[in-house]
Amino acid sequence: MKPIRFLPCVLLLVAFLGLPAMRGQRPSPEQKPDVSNKALITKQTPDPKKNPSPKLGETRAAKQYTIEQFMATTRLGGASFSADEESILFHSNKTGIFNVYAMPVAGGEAKQLTNSTKESTFSVSYFPADARFLYRYDKGGNENEHLYLRELDGKERDLTPGEKTKANFYGWSQDRKSFFFGTNTRDPKFFDIFEMSIADLKPVLLYKDETGYQFGAISNDKKFIAFGKPGNSTADSDVYLYNNETKEMKNITAHTGDVDNSPETFDPASTCLYFLSDEGSEFKSIVRYDLATGQKTVTEKAAWDIAFMSFSRTGKYRIVGTNEDARTKIRIYEGATEKLVPLPPLPEGDISGIRFSESETKMAFYHDGATSPANLYVYDFATQKPLKLTASLNPEINAGDLVEARVVRYKSFDGMEIPAILYQPHGATAQAKVPGIVRVHGGPGGQARMPYSAGVQFLVNHGYAVLDVNNRGSSGYGKTFYKADDQKHGREPLWDCVEAKKYLQTLDYVDGKKIGIMGGSYGGYMVLAALAFKPEEFNAGVDIFGVSNWVRTLQSIPPYWEAERKSLYAEIGDPNTQLDMLREISPLFHADKITKPLIVLQGANDPRVIKPESDEIVDAIKKKKGVVEYVVFDNEGHGFTKKANEIRGNKAILDFLDKYLKGTAGSGAGAN
């Protein structure tokens, strides 16, 4: 089965700058330890006797927890059934750093299979016929991940060697005698596609990329490879079909104007290709392309973007996911009859990371909600019973002390409706007002969504109302909304965030004079832009590896993003022809206007937003005698994966906000 990946290809920049949640280029699940990729909403009334979740807007008192307690919650990801379907392979940061584990499908103790204490290590897949498995890691967050084989004797073997090599796992062949992967060993700008036989573990070249295509899927008969190719903007892309026998490459979605097309999967019989397209619509639909005739047929539409489609191995089941207002709902169909398959009854939340067993009798998945971190389940289709294998939430934390998230909407400066996700702290009332935080997602083109976030819950638990904004340019709300920020960064999208502050000021439980702004990656840029271009609006800023100088960032993109360079320039600006404009919207060149307190967090090995982006904005503020704090992690990249660093970073943020926003010398080290 082709792995389910979160949101379809449109925006490539968000994978460059932002977090994986986006309408655009979706990284393979083997590329990031993200367990927030959502796939299903299920509802059932929770048992009030078992750690009840709070009601929306409930204002009762809640116990306060330390950051160490929040980070004692376990993050999980990955799911692969063993050959005998008796165990599940996954990764966990239980020890403080991600490692690979295995757990019996019937439940029991997890066994740690890798023992890294330095590099975050993530599972990829069991081998089809034995207990060997593939896994991946990079060096200190530099994103040059290799694929490794764990032999039966425990020895490690690097299958994709090279000092600056980046490798991506693309799945197993239908006969399970080989697997496919991509690597940029030959040319750091492009990924060639290889097949590696289990028998000799020698790579065989299938396709040499010298153009900048993006792998989508390979047919079970190995005759066709589907690619995506960025166009003139982040809302424009095509699907190309490569015939491995005739060596012909064909654009099957040629069009005019901005149309977003992305390949999804071939059917198990290798007769057609399914892809997503928003041609003639605000939202993406499923299109079937007949490989023999070239006929295209729209097979499924929705009132929102269809986010993905996938088959189980033989096509017994077909899965469709739709991105509906910050959550992705799925439907599972019987492949032969197209009848809906009953889904397991679970508390309200999302299901992600679905994997079917080879026999197609079982399904592994993750389930989480705003007050419940992701847990691994196995669902038996015969008994229709889900078995929960893990308990991720730190048992010291009562879920009832956490808060539910809810979608709200407000009007921006020009009347455009902006969706956002609101978190109201327990005990926050008109008589006991709390500070507010406008939180901005990565991207541009990402999307604020509703999974469990330890960082958000930590701040809310310590008395901060959080509004997670989907400013114009965010994915999930139609292509007009998505394109509304093109070449407007530092202006209209920022003004949406200013209006978010004004919305918080309308809430009677928020202290309107104590509102800060916080964000990571592109969201970090928005923090710097807010403090530089709207210096009187926010009282403090939290910048997590944000862009300060667009000229340098666009000129220093990682070589493996070469295929997206044109669309990045169309989204933000071209440093070759729009230098003055890019300097105008870059906070570094306006740092003298930053007068409000700022904290900056940065990974030293970040290849996307490089460390000088943070170094120089910090230095510029210091030279003006401004208030700025700087936290650097020497062993992290674009995102922090080690618990010790997460504890240090979140504690620094809370201490900073308590001092400069709340006005108290607080600390995340002790509980009340």
N, C-alpha and C positions, 0 to 999 in steps of 0.2 A: 504494500500500500504506500502510495506517495504521502509523505508526512503532511499534516495539515499545518498551513502557515497562516498567520493572522490576517492581515489585510492585504488586498491585491495591489499590484504594481501601478502606481501613478506617481507618487512623490518619491524622488530618489534622494533629495536633500535631507529628508528627515532621518534616513538611515545614516547619512553622513554626519549630521549635527545632533539629531535628536534621539529620543528613546524609541524602541521598536514599535510602539503603538502609533500607527499612522495609516493614512489612506494610500500612501505611496509605497515605494520599494520595500517589500517585506523580507527581512532576513530569514534565512532558514532557521528552524528551531535549533539546529545544531550550532548556530553561530553565537547565541547569547543565552545566558542562564535565565531568561525571562520566563516567569510562570504567570504573567499577567495577560497573556494572549487568550482572550476569552472566546468561548464557543457556545455557551448555552445558559439560558435563564430558566431556573426551575423554582417553583414556589410550593411551600408547604408550611403550615403553621408550626413554629418551633415549640418544643416542649418547655413550658415555663419553669419546670422543675430542674431542668438541666442547663445551667449557665445561660439564662435567657438574654437575648439581645434587647437593647433598649428600643423604645418607640421613637419615631421621628419627633424632634422638638421636645423630648422629655427633659425636664430640668432638675431631676433629682441629683443629689450629691454622688460623686463617684470617687473611688480610691485613685490616688495618683501613683504612677509607676515610674521607675527609673529607666533610662535609656538601656542600661544593661539588661533589665527585665524584658523590654521590648525586643532587643536584639537576641535574647535567648530563644525567641520564636525561630523555628527552623524554616529556611527557604528550600524549596524542592523544585525539581524539573526533570524532564526527560522521562521516557517510558518505553521499554522494549521487552517483549516476551522472550523467554528462553526457548530453545528448540523443543523442549518437552512441555512448554507452557506451564511450568510449575513455579517459575520465579520471574520477577520483574527487575530490570536494570534501570537505575535512575541516579540522579546526583542530589547531594544535600550539603548544606554548610553547617551541619550539626557540630563539627569540631572547631568551627570558627573560620574555616576555609572550605570551598567546595571540593568534594571528592565523590567518587563513584561507589554506589552501594547496590546490593541485590537483596530482595526480600521475597519470601514465599508468597505465591498468589493466594494461598489459603490464609495468609496472615502469620505473623510471628516477628521475630527479631530481624532487623536489617543487618547485613554483614558488609563491613567496609572492605572494598576491593582495591582502592588506591589509597595511598598514604602521603599525599603531598602536604607539606607544611609551608610551601613557598608560592606555588602557582595554583590558581583556581582551576580545577579539573572537572570536566563535564562529560557525562555519558553520551554516546552516540547510538550504539546498537550492539546487541548480541550477534554472534555469528549464527547462521541459519541451522547448522547441524551439530554444534558443540558449544562449550562454555567459554570460548574465546570471545572477546568483545572489543569494539572500537571506542575510543574516547578522544578528547581533544583538550588542548590548553595552549595559551600563548605565554609570552615572557613579560610579566609585570604589567599586563594590560595593553601591550603594543598592538594587539589584534592580529598578529601574524601567527594564527593558530595552525598547528599541524594535526594530522590524523595519526593516532597511535594505536597499535595493536597490543592487547594484553594476551600473552601466550598462556597456554595451560599451565606452564611451570611458573607463571608469575612474572616472567621477564617482559620488559617493554621494548617495542620495536617501532621506530619512527617510519611510517609509510610514505611520508611526504617531506623528505629532508630538504634543507636549504636555509641559509641564514636569514633571508628576508621573504621566505615563502609563506603564502597564506593559502590554506586549503579548505574546501567546502565539501561536505558529504552530500551526495545527491540521491542516494537510495540503492536498494538491491535490485538485481535483475530478476525477472519473473521466475527463472529456474533456480534462483538463489545460489548460483555457482560463482557469482561475481558481484561487484558493486561499482557504482559510478561516483566520480568525484571531479572537482575542478581545482586547478592550481595555477597560480601566476608565476611559476618558477621561470619559465622561458622569458616572459615579458611582464614586469611588475604591473603594467597597466591593464592587462587582459587575462582572462581565465580560460585556459585550454581544458577540454573535457577528456577524461580518461576512463577506461574500464580496467578494473583490477581483478584478476581471477583468484579465487581462494586457493586453487591448486598450487600456484607458484608465486603469488603476491607480486607479480610484475605488471606495471602499468602499461596499457596499450592505448595509444592516442586515438580518440574518436573524432575530435573536432579541434582544429587549430584556429583560435580566434585572433584575428588581426583587425577587427572592426569595432568591437565593443558591444557584443550581444550579452544578454543576461539569461542564464539557464532557467528554463521553466519546467520542462518535463521530457522524458524519453519514453517512446512507445514500448510496450512489452516485447514486440518482435524486433526491437532495436533498429527499425528502419527509419524512424523519424525522431528528430529532436526539435522541440519547440523552444523558441527564445522570445524574450521581450527586448525591445530596443527603444530607448528614450528618444523623444522627438525634439521639437523646438521649445518646449516648456515642460514644467513638471506636471502639467495636465494633459500631456500629449505623448503617446507611445503607440507602438505597433507590435504585432505578433508576427514573427518570422518562423517559417517551417523549413527545416533542413532535411533533405533526403540523403540518408547515409549511403545509399547504393549509387544514386546518380550524381551525388555531390552538389545538387542544386539547392540554392537558398531562395525562398520565395516569401515575399511579403503578402500575407493573406488578409491584412486589414488596411490596405492603402486607403487614405482618406484626405480630406482637406479640412483645415481648421483644427481646433483642439479636440481630439477624441482620445480617450484613455482606454487602451486595450492591454490585457495581460493574460498570458497563458496559465491555465490551471492544471489540467491533467488529460491524458489519453484514456479512452475507455479500455477495460481489460482485454478486449478482443482486438485492439489496435485498428479499429475501423474509423474512429473519429477523434478529434481534439476538442476539448471544451476550453473556452476562454471567456474572460469577463470584458464587457465593453459598456461605455456610457454613450455610445453614438446615438444621437437623437433624443437624449434623455438627461435629466439631472443626475440620475443614479445608475449604477452598474447592474447589468443583467447578465445571465448566462447565455452564451452562444455556442452552438454545436457546429463544428466544421467537419464535413464529410471528406475523408482523406481520398476517396476514390473519385468523387464528382466535384469537389470544391464547393458544394452547396452549404450555405450558412443559414442556420435556423435559431431564432431566439427561443430558448426552451423554458426560461423561468425569469420572471420579473418580480420586483418588490417595490414598496414605497420608500425604501432606503437602499443604500448600497448593498448588493450581495458581496460578501467579503471573500468567500472561498467555496470551492466544491472539490470533493475527493471521493474515491472509491475504496472499499476494502479490497483485499488481494484479488479475488475472483469476480468482484462486482456484486457480491451478495448484498452489500449495503452501499448506499450512496449518501453522502453527507453534504448539506448546504448550510452555510452560515451567513447571517445578515447582520450588518452593523446598525443597530436600532437605538439611537439616542444614548450613546455612551456605553452600551452593552451589545454583545453579539449573540443573537439567538440562533440556535441550530435546529435543523430537522434531519432525521435519519429515515431514509426510505429503504424498503426492500427493493433490491435492484430489479428483480423480475416483474414484480407487480406494481411497483411505485407506491405501495401502501406505506403510511407512516408507521414507524416502529415505536412502540411505547417506550418512554424514557423513564429512568429511575426517579422515584420520589425523593427529593432532597430539600433541605431548607433553601430559602431564597438565596440565589447566588449564581455564579457562572461556572460552566464546565469548560476546561481547556485541555490542550495536549492529548487529544484522543488518539489512541492507537488500538488497532484490532489485532487479535492473535491470528496466527497463520490459519488456524482451523475456522476462523470467523465465528467462534462460539463465545468469545469473551472480548471485552472492551476495557482498556485501561484509560483513566482520565484523571484530571485534577478538578477539584471543586473548591471554590472560595467565595467569600462575600466581603462586604465592607468591614465587618467585624470578625471575620474568620479567615485566616490565611489559608493558602492552598494546601489541600490534603490529597494524597493519592488513593484512588479507588480502583476496584476491579468489578465490572458488571458482567453477570452471567446472563446471556440472552434466554437461556432455557428457563431458569428460575425467576428471571426478572428481578433479581435482588442485587443491590450494590453492596460491596464489602469495603469498608474504610480501613486502609492499611496503615495510615500514619496519623499522628496527632501533633500538628505543627505548632499550635499556639502554646506558648509557655504556660504550664499549668498554674503558675503564680498569678497569671492575669485572668480576671473574670471578664468574659466577653460582654457582660452586662455593663461594664465600666467603659466600654468603647462606644462609638457613636455610628449610627447608620448615615449613609450618604443619600442625598436626594438631588435630582435635577431641577434647576430653577432657570428662569430666563429673564433678561432685562433688556431694555432698549438702549442702544448706544447713541452717540452724539448725532448721527444722521438718521436715526429711526430703525437701523438694522437690529434685528433680534439676535441676541447673543446667548447661547446656552452655557451653563456652568454647573458645577457640582458643589453643593454646600454641605459643610460639616459644622454643626452647632454643638459646642461643648455642653456637657452636663452642668447644671447650675447656672448657666448664663441666662440672665433675665434683665428686664429693664431696671431692676434695683441692683443687679450685680453684673454690670457690663464687662465685656472682655475685649481685648484688642483683636483686630482682624488682619488676615493675611490674604492678599491676592496672589494666587499661585499660577504660574504660566508654564505650560508643557513645552517639550522640545519640538524640534522641527526646523523651519516652519512647516506646518502641515501635519503635525502630530494631533493627538486628540486626548483630552482629559477623559479618563474612564473611571469605572467604579470597582476596581478590585481592592483587596486589602492592601494598605500601605502603612508599614510600621512607622515611617517618618511622619506621615500626616497624622496618624492616630496619636503618636507621641506628642506632637504639638497641641492637638485638640485636647488631649488628656491633661496638658499643663495650661489649659485656659486660653487657647487661641481659636477663634472662628476662622475657618479656612474656606475660601471660595476658589475652586479650581476652574479656570476660565478656558472656554473654547472660543478664543477670539477669531475674527474673520481670518480666513486662511487655514482654519483647522479642517481636518478630514471628517467625513461622516455625515455632512449636512448638505450634500449636493455640490456639483462642480462650480456653480456660480459663487457660492460662499467660499469654496476652496480656493478659487482663483482671485478672490477679492483683495488679497494682500500683495499680489505680484508687483514688484518695483515700488512698494509703498511702505517698506519696513522702516521703523522709527517714526512712523506717522500714524495712519489709520489703525493698524493692529494695536499699537501702543495706546491710542486713544480709547480703544475698547477696554483696555485694562484700567485706564483712568475711570471710565464709567463703571467698571466693576467695583472700584473703590467707593464710588458714589452709591452703588447699590448696597454695599455693606453698611454704609452710613444710614440707610433707611431702616435697618433692622434695629429694633429697640434694645436688643441685648448686646450690640456692638458699640464700643467707644469710638465714635467717629473721628476723634483726634489722635487715635493710635492705630494706624493702619499701615502695614508694610507690604512689600512686594518681594516675591521669592520665585526662583526658577532655575532650571538646569539646562545647559547647552544653549539652544536658541532661547529658551526661557531665561537663561542667565543673561543673554544679550538684552532681552526685554527689561530685565532689572536695571542693567547699566543705562539703557536708553531712557528709562523712566526717571532715574536720578539725574541724568544729564540734560534731558530735553524737557522734562516736566518736574523740575527740582522742588517745587512747592507741594506736590501732590501726595507723596508718600513720606512716611516718617523714618523709614529704614529699609535697607535692601539686603537680600541674601542671594548672591550670585554663585552658582555652582557650575564651574567650567564654562562660563559664557564668553561669547565672541565680543571682543572690544574693538577690533580693527578688521573690518570686512575685506579691505584690500589684501592684507596678508593672508587671512583665512582662505579666501577664494584662490589665491595664488599658491597655497601650500596644501591643497587637498591631497589625501593619500593617493598614490599612483593608481591603485585599483579602483578609484572613482573616476578615472579618465572618461569612461563612457557617458558619465552624467554631467561632464563639465558644461556642455552647452545649455542643458536645462537648468543647471544651477545658476548660470549667469543670467538666464531669462527670468528666474525667480527673484534673485537678489540684485544683480547688476554685474556688468562686465568690467573687470578691472583694467582691461585694455582700452576701453572706449568711454567708461563712465567713472573715471577716477575721482573727479570732483564730487559727484553724487555719493559715491561710497564713503568718501572722507566725511561728507556732511552727515551721514547717518551712523558713523562709527563713533561710539562714546569716547574712545581714547583721545580723539582730537578735540573733545569738549569736556575733558575731565575737570577743568577749572570751574565748571558749573555745578559739579557734584558737591553738595554741602551737607547731605544727610549721611548718617552712619551706614557703613557698608561692610559686609563680611564676604570674603571670596574663598571658595574651596576649589582645588585643582589637583588632578592626577598628573604626576610628572611625566608619565609615558603616553599621554593622550595624543593619538595621531590625528584626531579630527579638529579639536580646538587645542592647539599646541600651548605649552606652558607660557611662552612669551605673551600670549593674549592676556593672561592674568597678571603676570609679573609687571607688565608695563602700566596697566591701569592702576594697580596697587601703588607702584612707584610714583605715578603722576599725582595721585591723591595725597600721598605722604609729602610730596614736595610742596603742596599747597596747605600743609598742616591740617588736612582733613582727617576724619575718624575712619579708619579702615583696619580690619583684621584679615589675616591671610593664613590659610591652612593648606599645606601641601602634603600629598601622599606620594612617597617615593616609589611605591610598588603598585600603583593603580593607573588605569588609563581613562577612557571615556565612560565613567561609571565606576562605582566602588563595589567590590565583590567580597571583601574580607571583613569579618565581623568587627575586628579591632578598629578598623578604619571607619566603619559605619558608626560604631559607638563614639569614637572621637569626633567625627564630623557632626553627627546629630546633637551631641552634647554642646559642641562649640556654637552651633546655630541657636540652641535654646538659651544658652548663657548670654549670647549676643542680643537676642530678642528681649529677654527678660531685662537686660540692662538698658537698652536703647529704645525699645518699643513699649514694653510694659512698665518700665521705670523702676524695676526692682532688681536687686543683685541676686537673681535666682541661679539655681544650678540643677542640672539633670542628674546629679550624682546621688541624691537622697530622696526617699519617698516620704510623703506626709503620713 
